[in-house]
């Protein structure tokens, strides 16, 4: 019997999922082909260190958004495109707009308040609000706003702590990974593709990301595009 098996314990309240505790850390125990992610127990995946140019990512994000114009946009991508959201997300329209406005104006206090109000919003193991907020922070990790950088570490800590009570433990753990700039291979591959600005590669990366969960891929992509399609403003 492996040491992994000996150390594994059920995650209270989530015993029917493919998540468990390994020495207190939440890990994915399902088929390794289903989750190329650092928390994959059988075959943990970790992104190689990468350096991105924010200007290149923004150009790539515009190409990614263009690639979505001829298909159904799942999850919060629909909101990003101006479409009506289904209940109960329809009730969060103002919260989503507050986040978009805070990112656009680069108002850090408003950004924090908007993020906190979105935590735990939605259904499923990873609510849409968590995926959106996490992807915004993931993007800021790889394409930082210069005059936010000093404040971001403490802000990440506050968001992570708030998620412990605002969301469920699985989503809070995956959100914490996103806050640190680490997530599914498909999300990292999208950033690689946007950096290269090669349309076929971007299209392929977008489709791979959209396959994650019922709407998680779309919600994360919405967070990426929301952040990158807003140009960085001069420091105030």
BELZI-V953747 format. One record per pair of residues at least 12 apart in sequence whose C-alpha atoms are under 6 Angstrom apart, sorted by the first residue. I is the first residue (numbers start at 1). J is the second residue. If there is no record, write none. Layout:
# BELZI-V953747
I/J, I/J
This chain:
# BELZI-V953747
7/22, 8/21, 8/22, 9/21, 18/30, 27/39, 27/41, 28/40, 28/41, 29/41, 36/184, 36/185, 37/183, 37/184, 54/143, 56/195, 57/194, 57/195, 58/228, 60/194, 60/197, 74/215, 74/218, 75/215, 75/218, 75/219, 76/219, 76/222, 77/218, 77/222, 98/114, 99/111, 99/114, 104/230, 119/166, 120/166, 120/167, 126/171, 128/219, 131/219, 131/220, 132/219, 132/220, 132/223, 134/175, 134/178, 134/179, 135/220, 135/223, 135/224, 136/223, 136/224, 137/179, 138/178, 138/179, 138/181, 139/224, 141/181, 147/235, 160/176, 186/208, 186/209, 190/205
